């Protein structure tokens, strides 16, 4: 779904067709599941970003792979380190 969206979003005619097909293919339960998954990923992003940094990826690389900015990745990492320090997990 994400790959298809990225491929067509810059062509208004194809994008419109993509949205029509998406509306035909997804039901309300699908929408709820996708929205819930997106929220879960957003909530876990600090953990995900820190794990990637600990594996040696730069903030710029993580940003490029996730669609966030490098400064937002740095913020995620900082917040996750603070969360862990507060929980005694660091």
Gaussian input, Z-matrix of N, CA and C with variables (Angstrom, degrees):
# hf/3-21g

backbone

0 1
 N
 C     1     B1
 C     2     B2     1     A1
 N     3     B3     2     A2     1     D1
 C     4     B4     3     A3     2     D2
 C     5     B5     4     A4     3     D3
 N     6     B6     5     A5     4     D4
 C     7     B7     6     A6     5     D5
 C     8     B8     7     A7     6     D6
 N     9     B9     8     A8     7     D7
 C    10    B10     9     A9     8     D8
 C    11    B11    10    A10     9     D9
 N    12    B12    11    A11    10    D10
 C    13    B13    12    A12    11    D11
 C    14    B14    13    A13    12    D12
 N    15    B15    14    A14    13    D13
 C    16    B16    15    A15    14    D14
 C    17    B17    16    A16    15    D15
 N    18    B18    17    A17    16    D16
 C    19    B19    18    A18    17    D17
 C    20    B20    19    A19    18    D18
 N    21    B21    20    A20    19    D19
 C    22    B22    21    A21    20    D20
 C    23    B23    22    A22    21    D21
 N    24    B24    23    A23    22    D22
 C    25    B25    24    A24    23    D23
 C    26    B26    25    A25    24    D24
 N    27    B27    26    A26    25    D25
 C    28    B28    27    A27    26    D26
 C    29    B29    28    A28    27    D27
 N    30    B30    29    A29    28    D28
 C    31    B31    30    A30    29    D29
 C    32    B32    31    A31    30    D30
 N    33    B33    32    A32    31    D31
 C    34    B34    33    A33    32    D32
 C    35    B35    34    A34    33    D33
 N    36    B36    35    A35    34    D34
 C    37    B37    36    A36    35    D35
 C    38    B38    37    A37    36    D36
 N    39    B39    38    A38    37    D37
 C    40    B40    39    A39    38    D38
 C    41    B41    40    A40    39    D39
 N    42    B42    41    A41    40    D40
 C    43    B43    42    A42    41    D41
 C    44    B44    43    A43    42    D42
 N    45    B45    44    A44    43    D43
 C    46    B46    45    A45    44    D44
 C    47    B47    46    A46    45    D45
 N    48    B48    47    A47    46    D46
 C    49    B49    48    A48    47    D47
 C    50    B50    49    A49    48    D48
 N    51    B51    50    A50    49    D49
 C    52    B52    51    A51    50    D50
 C    53    B53    52    A52    51    D51
 N    54    B54    53    A53    52    D52
 C    55    B55    54    A54    53    D53
 C    56    B56    55    A55    54    D54
 N    57    B57    56    A56    55    D55
 C    58    B58    57    A57    56    D56
 C    59    B59    58    A58    57    D57
 N    60    B60    59    A59    58    D58
 C    61    B61    60    A60    59    D59
 C    62    B62    61    A61    60    D60
 N    63    B63    62    A62    61    D61
 C    64    B64    63    A63    62    D62
 C    65    B65    64    A64    63    D63
 N    66    B66    65    A65    64    D64
 C    67    B67    66    A66    65    D65
 C    68    B68    67    A67    66    D66
 N    69    B69    68    A68    67    D67
 C    70    B70    69    A69    68    D68
 C    71    B71    70    A70    69    D69
 N    72    B72    71    A71    70    D70
 C    73    B73    72    A72    71    D71
 C    74    B74    73    A73    72    D72
 N    75    B75    74    A74    73    D73
 C    76    B76    75    A75    74    D74
 C    77    B77    76    A76    75    D75
 N    78    B78    77    A77    76    D76
 C    79    B79    78    A78    77    D77
 C    80    B80    79    A79    78    D78
 N    81    B81    80    A80    79    D79
 C    82    B82    81    A81    80    D80
 C    83    B83    82    A82    81    D81
 N    84    B84    83    A83    82    D82
 C    85    B85    84    A84    83    D83
 C    86    B86    85    A85    84    D84
 N    87    B87    86    A86    85    D85
 C    88    B88    87    A87    86    D86
 C    89    B89    88    A88    87    D87
 N    90    B90    89    A89    88    D88
 C    91    B91    90    A90    89    D89
 C    92    B92    91    A91    90    D90
 N    93    B93    92    A92    91    D91
 C    94    B94    93    A93    92    D92
 C    95    B95    94    A94    93    D93
 N    96    B96    95    A95    94    D94
 C    97    B97    96    A96    95    D95
 C    98    B98    97    A97    96    D96
 N    99    B99    98    A98    97    D97
 C   100   B100    99    A99    98    D98
 C   101   B101   100   A100    99    D99
 N   102   B102   101   A101   100   D100
 C   103   B103   102   A102   101   D101
 C   104   B104   103   A103   102   D102
 N   105   B105   104   A104   103   D103
 C   106   B106   105   A105   104   D104
 C   107   B107   106   A106   105   D105
 N   108   B108   107   A107   106   D106
 C   109   B109   108   A108   107   D107
 C   110   B110   109   A109   108   D108
 N   111   B111   110   A110   109   D109
 C   112   B112   111   A111   110   D110
 C   113   B113   112   A112   111   D111
 N   114   B114   113   A113   112   D112
 C   115   B115   114   A114   113   D113
 C   116   B116   115   A115   114   D114
 N   117   B117   116   A116   115   D115
 C   118   B118   117   A117   116   D116
 C   119   B119   118   A118   117   D117
 N   120   B120   119   A119   118   D118
 C   121   B121   120   A120   119   D119
 C   122   B122   121   A121   120   D120
 N   123   B123   122   A122   121   D121
 C   124   B124   123   A123   122   D122
 C   125   B125   124   A124   123   D123
 N   126   B126   125   A125   124   D124
 C   127   B127   126   A126   125   D125
 C   128   B128   127   A127   126   D126
 N   129   B129   128   A128   127   D127
 C   130   B130   129   A129   128   D128
 C   131   B131   130   A130   129   D129
 N   132   B132   131   A131   130   D130
 C   133   B133   132   A132   131   D131
 C   134   B134   133   A133   132   D132
 N   135   B135   134   A134   133   D133
 C   136   B136   135   A135   134   D134
 C   137   B137   136   A136   135   D135
 N   138   B138   137   A137   136   D136
 C   139   B139   138   A138   137   D137
 C   140   B140   139   A139   138   D138
 N   141   B141   140   A140   139   D139
 C   142   B142   141   A141   140   D140
 C   143   B143   142   A142   141   D141
 N   144   B144   143   A143   142   D142
 C   145   B145   144   A144   143   D143
 C   146   B146   145   A145   144   D144
 N   147   B147   146   A146   145   D145
 C   148   B148   147   A147   146   D146
 C   149   B149   148   A148   147   D147
 N   150   B150   149   A149   148   D148
 C   151   B151   150   A150   149   D149
 C   152   B152   151   A151   150   D150
 N   153   B153   152   A152   151   D151
 C   154   B154   153   A153   152   D152
 C   155   B155   154   A154   153   D153
 N   156   B156   155   A155   154   D154
 C   157   B157   156   A156   155   D155
 C   158   B158   157   A157   156   D156
 N   159   B159   158   A158   157   D157
 C   160   B160   159   A159   158   D158
 C   161   B161   160   A160   159   D159
 N   162   B162   161   A161   160   D160
 C   163   B163   162   A162   161   D161
 C   164   B164   163   A163   162   D162
 N   165   B165   164   A164   163   D163
 C   166   B166   165   A165   164   D164
 C   167   B167   166   A166   165   D165
 N   168   B168   167   A167   166   D166
 C   169   B169   168   A168   167   D167
 C   170   B170   169   A169   168   D168
 N   171   B171   170   A170   169   D169
 C   172   B172   171   A171   170   D170
 C   173   B173   172   A172   171   D171
 N   174   B174   173   A173   172   D172
 C   175   B175   174   A174   173   D173
 C   176   B176   175   A175   174   D174
 N   177   B177   176   A176   175   D175
 C   178   B178   177   A177   176   D176
 C   179   B179   178   A178   177   D177
 N   180   B180   179   A179   178   D178
 C   181   B181   180   A180   179   D179
 C   182   B182   181   A181   180   D180
 N   183   B183   182   A182   181   D181
 C   184   B184   183   A183   182   D182
 C   185   B185   184   A184   183   D183
 N   186   B186   185   A185   184   D184
 C   187   B187   186   A186   185   D185
 C   188   B188   187   A187   186   D186
 N   189   B189   188   A188   187   D187
 C   190   B190   189   A189   188   D188
 C   191   B191   190   A190   189   D189
 N   192   B192   191   A191   190   D190
 C   193   B193   192   A192   191   D191
 C   194   B194   193   A193   192   D192
 N   195   B195   194   A194   193   D193
 C   196   B196   195   A195   194   D194
 C   197   B197   196   A196   195   D195
 N   198   B198   197   A197   196   D196
 C   199   B199   198   A198   197   D197
 C   200   B200   199   A199   198   D198
 N   201   B201   200   A200   199   D199
 C   202   B202   201   A201   200   D200
 C   203   B203   202   A202   201   D201
 N   204   B204   203   A203   202   D202
 C   205   B205   204   A204   203   D203
 C   206   B206   205   A205   204   D204
 N   207   B207   206   A206   205   D205
 C   208   B208   207   A207   206   D206
 C   209   B209   208   A208   207   D207
 N   210   B210   209   A209   208   D208
 C   211   B211   210   A210   209   D209
 C   212   B212   211   A211   210   D210
 N   213   B213   212   A212   211   D211
 C   214   B214   213   A213   212   D212
 C   215   B215   214   A214   213   D213
 N   216   B216   215   A215   214   D214
 C   217   B217   216   A216   215   D215
 C   218   B218   217   A217   216   D216
 N   219   B219   218   A218   217   D217
 C   220   B220   219   A219   218   D218
 C   221   B221   220   A220   219   D219
 N   222   B222   221   A221   220   D220
 C   223   B223   222   A222   221   D221
 C   224   B224   223   A223   222   D222
 N   225   B225   224   A224   223   D223
 C   226   B226   225   A225   224   D224
 C   227   B227   226   A226   225   D225
 N   228   B228   227   A227   226   D226
 C   229   B229   228   A228   227   D227
 C   230   B230   229   A229   228   D228
 N   231   B231   230   A230   229   D229
 C   232   B232   231   A231   230   D230
 C   233   B233   232   A232   231   D231
 N   234   B234   233   A233   232   D232
 C   235   B235   234   A234   233   D233
 C   236   B236   235   A235   234   D234
 N   237   B237   236   A236   235   D235
 C   238   B238   237   A237   236   D236
 C   239   B239   238   A238   237   D237
 N   240   B240   239   A239   238   D238
 C   241   B241   240   A240   239   D239
 C   242   B242   241   A241   240   D240
 N   243   B243   242   A242   241   D241
 C   244   B244   243   A243   242   D242
 C   245   B245   244   A244   243   D243
 N   246   B246   245   A245   244   D244
 C   247   B247   246   A246   245   D245
 C   248   B248   247   A247   246   D246
 N   249   B249   248   A248   247   D247
 C   250   B250   249   A249   248   D248
 C   251   B251   250   A250   249   D249
 N   252   B252   251   A251   250   D250
 C   253   B253   252   A252   251   D251
 C   254   B254   253   A253   252   D252
 N   255   B255   254   A254   253   D253
 C   256   B256   255   A255   254   D254
 C   257   B257   256   A256   255   D255
 N   258   B258   257   A257   256   D256
 C   259   B259   258   A258   257   D257
 C   260   B260   259   A259   258   D258
 N   261   B261   260   A260   259   D259
 C   262   B262   261   A261   260   D260
 C   263   B263   262   A262   261   D261
 N   264   B264   263   A263   262   D262
 C   265   B265   264   A264   263   D263
 C   266   B266   265   A265   264   D264
 N   267   B267   266   A266   265   D265
 C   268   B268   267   A267   266   D266
 C   269   B269   268   A268   267   D267

   B1=1.4426
   B2=1.5302
   B3=1.3318
   B4=1.4681
   B5=1.5234
   B6=1.3168
   B7=1.4736
   B8=1.5215
   B9=1.3081
   B10=1.4678
   B11=1.5205
   B12=1.3107
   B13=1.4658
   B14=1.5275
   B15=1.3201
   B16=1.4735
   B17=1.5222
   B18=1.3083
   B19=1.4697
   B20=1.5236
   B21=1.3239
   B22=1.4663
   B23=1.5246
   B24=1.3056
   B25=1.4681
   B26=1.5213
   B27=1.3163
   B28=1.4646
   B29=1.5290
   B30=1.3097
   B31=1.4687
   B32=1.5341
   B33=1.3385
   B34=1.4687
   B35=1.5268
   B36=1.3266
   B37=1.4612
   B38=1.5285
   B39=1.3154
   B40=1.4646
   B41=1.5248
   B42=1.3212
   B43=1.4649
   B44=1.5274
   B45=1.3084
   B46=1.4630
   B47=1.5242
   B48=1.3374
   B49=1.4663
   B50=1.5311
   B51=1.3170
   B52=1.4696
   B53=1.5331
   B54=1.3373
   B55=1.4661
   B56=1.5229
   B57=1.3338
   B58=1.4649
   B59=1.5289
   B60=1.3235
   B61=1.4730
   B62=1.5218
   B63=1.3182
   B64=1.4533
   B65=1.5262
   B66=1.3232
   B67=1.4680
   B68=1.5236
   B69=1.3247
   B70=1.4652
   B71=1.5249
   B72=1.3425
   B73=1.4650
   B74=1.5295
   B75=1.3196
   B76=1.4584
   B77=1.5225
   B78=1.3278
   B79=1.4589
   B80=1.5342
   B81=1.3064
   B82=1.4587
   B83=1.5278
   B84=1.3127
   B85=1.4662
   B86=1.5308
   B87=1.3362
   B88=1.4631
   B89=1.5333
   B90=1.3233
   B91=1.4658
   B92=1.5300
   B93=1.3102
   B94=1.4615
   B95=1.5253
   B96=1.3164
   B97=1.4647
   B98=1.5289
   B99=1.3185
   B100=1.4636
   B101=1.5269
   B102=1.3241
   B103=1.4677
   B104=1.5247
   B105=1.3198
   B106=1.4623
   B107=1.5254
   B108=1.3210
   B109=1.4658
   B110=1.5294
   B111=1.3242
   B112=1.4660
   B113=1.5258
   B114=1.3168
   B115=1.4608
   B116=1.5330
   B117=1.3183
   B118=1.4676
   B119=1.5244
   B120=1.3162
   B121=1.4646
   B122=1.5272
   B123=1.3193
   B124=1.4627
   B125=1.5315
   B126=1.3198
   B127=1.4581
   B128=1.5345
   B129=1.3039
   B130=1.4671
   B131=1.5247
   B132=1.3175
   B133=1.4636
   B134=1.5220
   B135=1.3062
   B136=1.4648
   B137=1.5155
   B138=1.3112
   B139=1.4650
   B140=1.5291
   B141=1.3228
   B142=1.4675
   B143=1.5255
   B144=1.3387
   B145=1.4645
   B146=1.5244
   B147=1.3172
   B148=1.4576
   B149=1.5223
   B150=1.3125
   B151=1.4673
   B152=1.5284
   B153=1.3210
   B154=1.4717
   B155=1.5177
   B156=1.3427
   B157=1.4680
   B158=1.5221
   B159=1.3324
   B160=1.4645
   B161=1.5259
   B162=1.3234
   B163=1.4655
   B164=1.5247
   B165=1.3368
   B166=1.4533
   B167=1.5124
   B168=1.3183
   B169=1.4644
   B170=1.5256
   B171=1.3003
   B172=1.4631
   B173=1.5249
   B174=1.3203
   B175=1.4635
   B176=1.5274
   B177=1.3267
   B178=1.4679
   B179=1.5227
   B180=1.3152
   B181=1.4713
   B182=1.5275
   B183=1.3231
   B184=1.4658
   B185=1.5240
   B186=1.3240
   B187=1.4639
   B188=1.5219
   B189=1.3143
   B190=1.4663
   B191=1.5261
   B192=1.3081
   B193=1.4617
   B194=1.5283
   B195=1.3322
   B196=1.4673
   B197=1.5236
   B198=1.3318
   B199=1.4558
   B200=1.5161
   B201=1.3113
   B202=1.4658
   B203=1.5259
   B204=1.3186
   B205=1.4624
   B206=1.5257
   B207=1.3196
   B208=1.4666
   B209=1.5232
   B210=1.3316
   B211=1.4635
   B212=1.5270
   B213=1.3231
   B214=1.4713
   B215=1.5217
   B216=1.3284
   B217=1.4718
   B218=1.5195
   B219=1.3269
   B220=1.4632
   B221=1.5259
   B222=1.3128
   B223=1.4554
   B224=1.5270
   B225=1.3324
   B226=1.4714
   B227=1.5231
   B228=1.3348
   B229=1.4675
   B230=1.5295
   B231=1.3208
   B232=1.4676
   B233=1.5311
   B234=1.3156
   B235=1.4654
   B236=1.5248
   B237=1.3207
   B238=1.4618
   B239=1.5209
   B240=1.3293
   B241=1.4690
   B242=1.5198
   B243=1.3319
   B244=1.4644
   B245=1.5269
   B246=1.3279
   B247=1.4679
   B248=1.5154
   B249=1.3202
   B250=1.4660
   B251=1.5189
   B252=1.3252
   B253=1.4650
   B254=1.5268
   B255=1.3185
   B256=1.4512
   B257=1.5136
   B258=1.3363
   B259=1.4782
   B260=1.5107
   B261=1.3317
   B262=1.4500
   B263=1.5128
   B264=1.3506
   B265=1.4592
   B266=1.5270
   B267=1.3190
   B268=1.4732
   B269=1.4919
   A1=110.00
   A2=116.81
   A3=120.44
   A4=111.15
   A5=116.69
   A6=119.58
   A7=110.96
   A8=116.68
   A9=120.32
   A10=110.84
   A11=116.29
   A12=121.01
   A13=110.64
   A14=116.39
   A15=120.49
   A16=112.39
   A17=117.30
   A18=120.64
   A19=112.75
   A20=117.39
   A21=119.46
   A22=114.79
   A23=118.45
   A24=120.01
   A25=114.84
   A26=118.41
   A27=120.72
   A28=113.90
   A29=116.67
   A30=120.92
   A31=107.72
   A32=117.51
   A33=119.92
   A34=114.89
   A35=118.27
   A36=120.16
   A37=111.27
   A38=116.30
   A39=119.96
   A40=110.31
   A41=116.32
   A42=120.16
   A43=110.51
   A44=116.67
   A45=120.79
   A46=110.86
   A47=116.75
   A48=120.70
   A49=110.64
   A50=115.71
   A51=120.72
   A52=110.44
   A53=115.95
   A54=119.79
   A55=111.75
   A56=116.96
   A57=120.12
   A58=111.02
   A59=116.51
   A60=120.54
   A61=110.85
   A62=115.99
   A63=120.25
   A64=110.46
   A65=115.98
   A66=120.35
   A67=111.15
   A68=117.37
   A69=120.99
   A70=111.58
   A71=116.45
   A72=120.91
   A73=114.37
   A74=117.59
   A75=120.10
   A76=111.03
   A77=114.76
   A78=118.01
   A79=107.81
   A80=116.74
   A81=120.22
   A82=112.41
   A83=116.98
   A84=120.12
   A85=110.82
   A86=116.88
   A87=120.69
   A88=110.52
   A89=115.34
   A90=120.46
   A91=109.74
   A92=116.74
   A93=120.24
   A94=110.84
   A95=117.31
   A96=121.11
   A97=111.36
   A98=116.86
   A99=120.80
   A100=110.34
   A101=116.66
   A102=119.97
   A103=111.00
   A104=117.28
   A105=121.25
   A106=110.68
   A107=116.41
   A108=120.02
   A109=110.89
   A110=117.58
   A111=121.15
   A112=110.90
   A113=117.08
   A114=120.67
   A115=110.17
   A116=116.49
   A117=120.29
   A118=111.16
   A119=116.96
   A120=120.64
   A121=110.11
   A122=117.26
   A123=120.74
   A124=110.51
   A125=116.83
   A126=120.83
   A127=111.82
   A128=117.12
   A129=121.81
   A130=113.24
   A131=118.43
   A132=120.76
   A133=113.24
   A134=118.63
   A135=120.05
   A136=111.64
   A137=116.40
   A138=121.21
   A139=110.72
   A140=115.86
   A141=121.11
   A142=110.32
   A143=116.10
   A144=120.73
   A145=111.10
   A146=117.71
   A147=120.28
   A148=111.13
   A149=117.16
   A150=119.75
   A151=110.88
   A152=116.56
   A153=119.89
   A154=110.95
   A155=117.78
   A156=120.83
   A157=110.22
   A158=116.52
   A159=120.84
   A160=111.84
   A161=116.64
   A162=121.32
   A163=111.59
   A164=116.94
   A165=120.99
   A166=116.71
   A167=118.22
   A168=119.47
   A169=109.66
   A170=115.96
   A171=120.95
   A172=110.35
   A173=115.05
   A174=119.46
   A175=110.08
   A176=116.61
   A177=120.80
   A178=111.25
   A179=116.39
   A180=120.89
   A181=110.87
   A182=115.66
   A183=119.85
   A184=109.43
   A185=115.94
   A186=120.42
   A187=110.81
   A188=116.31
   A189=120.22
   A190=111.23
   A191=116.67
   A192=120.47
   A193=113.63
   A194=116.94
   A195=119.53
   A196=114.26
   A197=116.68
   A198=119.78
   A199=114.05
   A200=117.27
   A201=121.22
   A202=108.69
   A203=116.56
   A204=120.35
   A205=108.67
   A206=115.72
   A207=119.88
   A208=110.75
   A209=117.39
   A210=119.24
   A211=111.28
   A212=117.33
   A213=120.19
   A214=110.31
   A215=116.70
   A216=119.95
   A217=109.85
   A218=116.49
   A219=120.73
   A220=110.29
   A221=116.96
   A222=121.16
   A223=110.80
   A224=117.09
   A225=120.19
   A226=110.47
   A227=116.29
   A228=121.13
   A229=110.22
   A230=116.06
   A231=120.68
   A232=110.73
   A233=116.60
   A234=120.64
   A235=112.04
   A236=116.77
   A237=120.01
   A238=110.74
   A239=117.39
   A240=119.85
   A241=110.53
   A242=116.94
   A243=120.53
   A244=110.72
   A245=116.37
   A246=120.10
   A247=110.52
   A248=115.76
   A249=119.65
   A250=111.55
   A251=116.55
   A252=120.11
   A253=110.16
   A254=116.42
   A255=120.83
   A256=113.29
   A257=115.14
   A258=120.76
   A259=112.37
   A260=117.22
   A261=120.29
   A262=113.26
   A263=117.14
   A264=121.88
   A265=114.01
   A266=117.95
   A267=118.26
   A268=113.33
   D1=-49.01
   D2=-179.60
   D3=-64.20
   D4=-42.98
   D5=178.99
   D6=-62.16
   D7=-44.56
   D8=178.96
   D9=-61.90
   D10=-44.42
   D11=178.56
   D12=-57.76
   D13=-48.13
   D14=-179.03
   D15=-62.96
   D16=-32.46
   D17=-178.76
   D18=-73.00
   D19=-30.28
   D20=-171.96
   D21=-109.89
   D22=-9.04
   D23=-170.34
   D24=-63.75
   D25=-20.87
   D26=-178.10
   D27=-93.08
   D28=-2.20
   D29=178.15
   D30=-113.62
   D31=103.22
   D32=-172.77
   D33=-54.13
   D34=-40.05
   D35=-178.49
   D36=-68.03
   D37=-48.66
   D38=179.94
   D39=-67.21
   D40=-37.51
   D41=178.82
   D42=-61.61
   D43=-42.62
   D44=178.46
   D45=-61.15
   D46=-41.87
   D47=177.22
   D48=-65.10
   D49=-40.87
   D50=177.43
   D51=-57.08
   D52=-47.05
   D53=179.97
   D54=-63.93
   D55=-38.42
   D56=176.37
   D57=-60.84
   D58=-45.36
   D59=179.40
   D60=-65.38
   D61=-39.15
   D62=178.92
   D63=-62.51
   D64=-43.38
   D65=178.51
   D66=-63.25
   D67=-34.78
   D68=178.00
   D69=-72.44
   D70=-34.58
   D71=-173.54
   D72=-84.76
   D73=-29.00
   D74=-175.13
   D75=-99.55
   D76=138.25
   D77=171.46
   D78=-105.36
   D79=179.02
   D80=-174.53
   D81=-63.32
   D82=-34.64
   D83=177.42
   D84=-65.26
   D85=-37.61
   D86=176.50
   D87=-62.06
   D88=-44.03
   D89=179.78
   D90=-60.65
   D91=-45.32
   D92=179.71
   D93=-61.36
   D94=-43.38
   D95=-179.55
   D96=-63.49
   D97=-43.00
   D98=-179.83
   D99=-66.87
   D100=-43.26
   D101=179.11
   D102=-63.75
   D103=-40.75
   D104=178.75
   D105=-65.10
   D106=-42.30
   D107=177.54
   D108=-62.30
   D109=-40.67
   D110=178.99
   D111=-62.92
   D112=-40.63
   D113=178.11
   D114=-64.89
   D115=-42.64
   D116=179.59
   D117=-61.63
   D118=-43.85
   D119=178.67
   D120=-63.54
   D121=-43.33
   D122=178.65
   D123=-60.14
   D124=-41.76
   D125=179.09
   D126=-66.03
   D127=-31.93
   D128=-178.41
   D129=-89.70
   D130=-2.79
   D131=-170.74
   D132=-59.63
   D133=-35.98
   D134=176.90
   D135=-61.17
   D136=-44.25
   D137=178.45
   D138=-65.16
   D139=-41.56
   D140=-179.67
   D141=-64.19
   D142=-46.70
   D143=-178.80
   D144=-63.92
   D145=-44.34
   D146=179.90
   D147=-64.55
   D148=-40.85
   D149=178.14
   D150=-61.14
   D151=-40.71
   D152=178.08
   D153=-66.47
   D154=-40.50
   D155=177.43
   D156=-62.54
   D157=-41.46
   D158=-179.99
   D159=-65.46
   D160=-21.79
   D161=175.99
   D162=-89.65
   D163=4.17
   D164=174.34
   D165=98.17
   D166=3.21
   D167=178.88
   D168=-78.90
   D169=140.47
   D170=177.17
   D171=-76.42
   D172=161.16
   D173=176.40
   D174=-60.31
   D175=-36.96
   D176=179.58
   D177=-64.09
   D178=-41.71
   D179=179.73
   D180=-66.27
   D181=-44.77
   D182=178.74
   D183=-61.38
   D184=-42.48
   D185=179.12
   D186=-60.15
   D187=-45.96
   D188=-179.25
   D189=-61.92
   D190=-35.16
   D191=-177.26
   D192=-82.68
   D193=-18.22
   D194=-175.88
   D195=-112.99
   D196=-15.31
   D197=-178.31
   D198=88.37
   D199=3.11
   D200=173.35
   D201=-88.74
   D202=169.76
   D203=172.23
   D204=-85.46
   D205=158.97
   D206=178.18
   D207=-61.72
   D208=-36.73
   D209=179.47
   D210=-66.47
   D211=-35.02
   D212=177.37
   D213=-68.91
   D214=-38.26
   D215=176.56
   D216=-61.82
   D217=-44.54
   D218=178.26
   D219=-59.43
   D220=-40.14
   D221=177.75
   D222=-65.25
   D223=-44.26
   D224=176.73
   D225=-56.29
   D226=-46.90
   D227=-177.70
   D228=-62.19
   D229=-46.62
   D230=179.78
   D231=-59.77
   D232=-46.67
   D233=179.73
   D234=-63.44
   D235=-38.52
   D236=179.43
   D237=-68.34
   D238=-39.52
   D239=176.52
   D240=-62.83
   D241=-39.92
   D242=177.68
   D243=-65.54
   D244=-40.65
   D245=178.38
   D246=-61.79
   D247=-45.38
   D248=179.85
   D249=-64.78
   D250=-41.22
   D251=179.43
   D252=-62.82
   D253=-37.22
   D254=178.14
   D255=-68.39
   D256=-28.49
   D257=178.94
   D258=-94.19
   D259=-1.73
   D260=-176.61
   D261=72.96
   D262=21.85
   D263=-176.01
   D264=-96.28
   D265=-5.72
   D266=-172.05
   D267=-81.59

